[in-house]
Amino acid sequence: MKEMEMKDLPPNNGKGGNPVWVACDGKVFDLSTSPLWAGGSHMGSHSAGADLTAEIASAPHGREMLERYPQLGSLRGQEGIKKQEAPGVSPSLLTRFPILKRHPHPMTVHFPIVFMFSATVLTLLYLISGITGFEVSAFYCLGAGIIFIPAAMATGYITWWLNYAARPMRPVNIKKWLSAILLGVDVAAFIWRAVVPGILHPFLWASGVYLILVLCLLPLVVIIGWLGATLTFPLRKE
């Protein structure tokens, strides 16, 4: 175990046969034997030869994955740096139940994505085929979205609070606004369809407005999902 400096990391980036070193929480790990870090890149988003403390905080796993590999030493000047923790949260609670910090939002966010995609696609299939079952299923998906969009929003706030100490972040701010809009559009479409079951047949001007609402669900959920993905897998310039 030896003390290292930041300048010791970049040469060990896994390229050209060099070792794969990464730092996290003031500790330096050698990941050269990991097939997931071949060439010094992990998941096409994380690069070796750098301090990944901030990136690990938002990754699907914690430092425990790095600790499976040899620890080479400590990073000088980083040992005493205290990680920013969410106010009012006991670190021991998160250590005992790490699922609270990493998994609730990635798990719940899949449901509104699926239901909003399905509502849009099933509605279009009904207009193309005339099969009533498609339209009824789309209505059910709108209803399910009303349940799961708030759940995804709530767990998103929790993840933002625990992993980022609720600090201002542009992607998070955009996601908050778009999620509220998504929920509003979903509720409006669901109520309209519940009050007027035959809104799409015959197809009148009101049908066109309803269809626009349903079609808006798809781009909204795609943008929200993409912004969330950029937090978990940050974009890097080549």
Secondary structure as GFF3:
##gff-version 3
##sequence-region A 1 238
A	DSSP	beta_strand	2	4	.	.	.	ID=ss1
A	DSSP	three_ten_helix	6	8	.	.	.	ID=ss2
A	DSSP	three_ten_helix	15	17	.	.	.	ID=ss3
A	DSSP	beta_strand	21	24	.	.	.	ID=ss4
A	DSSP	beta_strand	27	30	.	.	.	ID=ss5
A	DSSP	three_ten_helix	35	40	.	.	.	ID=ss6
A	DSSP	beta_strand	41	42	.	.	.	ID=ss7
A	DSSP	beta_strand	46	47	.	.	.	ID=ss8
A	DSSP	beta_strand	50	51	.	.	.	ID=ss9
A	DSSP	alpha_helix	53	57	.	.	.	ID=ss10
A	DSSP	three_ten_helix	63	68	.	.	.	ID=ss11
A	DSSP	beta_strand	71	75	.	.	.	ID=ss12
A	DSSP	alpha_helix	91	96	.	.	.	ID=ss13
A	DSSP	alpha_helix	99	102	.	.	.	ID=ss14
A	DSSP	alpha_helix	104	108	.	.	.	ID=ss15
A	DSSP	alpha_helix	110	129	.	.	.	ID=ss16
A	DSSP	alpha_helix	132	164	.	.	.	ID=ss17
A	DSSP	alpha_helix	170	195	.	.	.	ID=ss18
A	DSSP	alpha_helix	205	232	.	.	.	ID=ss19
###
